[in-house]
């Protein structure tokens, strides 16, 4: 057998999976595969391809996988994409099974060694509602030091006239309170008046 002839013994590829309430993500890890044979039915996904092995050299290996799914999917709206390192599937759950599945495969047997959870895409059922990230507070420093302005407490510097302190021009810029609204133009005008 030469290095470019595929092995006749089929190997099972590693399969990663994750889900949402309405779909299943599958990733079949095979390198440099072209034109795999894929069949998607309401209850099964089958895959067969010749792909590069993980070892040194250009040896080709035959990979096969047949997945009997826990519940039904919609094969007409499901799809797959062949990439350089894997084949990814987006399987749309059928109307009657559009809930979180307790497992990917049919039957109650233990999880096979080749099946792994895709934690990069995994989302728990109770996390499904949290699609929108929580808004960051307008002032991330609010709430520190006993609750200043904007933190739900009273502004401890309210009513304090900052002009009574002898700060250099521009030192209080962005600090809030009186004098905080001074612009650079006002300071330049003051500096010009002093030079005259």
Residue, then its C-alpha position, 0 to 999 in steps of 0.5 A: x500500500x502506498x502513502x496516497x492509497x486510503x486505508x480500507x479499515x474505516x476509523x470513527x472520527x471524533x465528533x463534537x456536539x452542542x445544542x440550543x433549544x432549536x438546533x444541534x451543532x455537530x463538528x466532525x474532526x477530519x483533516x483535508x477532506x474533500x467531497x465527503x458523503x453525507x446523508x441527513x435524515x430525520x433521525x440519522x446523520x451518516x458521514x464517510x470521507x477519505x481524509x489526511x491522517x493525524x501522523x506524519x506523511x500524507x497517508x489517507x484514512x477512511x473515516x465513517x460515522x453513523x449517528x442515530x439521533x435522540x430525537x428528530x431533526x428537519x433534514x431540509x433546513x439542516x446544513x453542513x460545511x466542509x472546512x480544512x480541519x473539520x466538517x461542521x453541521x447545523x441540524x435544525x430540530x423538528x417542531x416536535x423535538x425543539x427542546x433541549x435534548x438530554x443526549x445526542x444519540x438515541x438509546x440509553x447506553x453510555x457516551x462513546x469515546x469518540x463523542x465529546x461536548x463542544x464547550x466553545x458552543x455549548x449553552x445550558x438550557x437556563x442560559x438560553x434566555x441570556x442571549x443579550x449580554x448585561x449592560x455595563x454600568x454607566x460609571x464602573x466606579x460607582x458604588x465604590x467608596x460608599x456609594x458616590x453620585x450615580x451609585x444610588x447614594x447622595x453625592x458627597x461633593x454636592x454643593x461644594x464649590x471647587x473654585x474656593x480651592x487653589x487648583x492649577x487650571x485644568x486640574x479638575x477637568x472631568x472631576x464633576x462638580x463646579x468648574x468641571x464644565x470649563x472648557x480648554x477655550x476658557x482656560x486659554x482666554x484666562x491665560x491670555x488675559x494674564x499675559x496682557 
